[in-house]
Amino acid sequence: MTTSIDLPEADYALLDSACRQRGISPTEGLKQALRCWLAQPEHGSHAAVFGLWRDRDQSSLEIEQDLRGTW
């Protein structure tokens, strides 16, 4: 897949410099950065919390109303 992004010149200069030091293109640098970012635990956290409250006796609407009552 191909995509296009607009970077401020200062950001591109930093990216280009870092990539030159590593001997890679800015495109490859961005790919590597994106892979690292997506590998962080918070990007998979929805699976860890999905259904977390399924065993509660209250419905989600009741929980919401109780929480709003505390405001």
Secondary structure, DSSP 4 states (H G I P E B T S, - for coil): --------HHHHHHHHHHHHHHT--HHHHHHHHHHHHHHSGGGGHHHHHTTTTTT-SS-HHHHHHHHHHT-
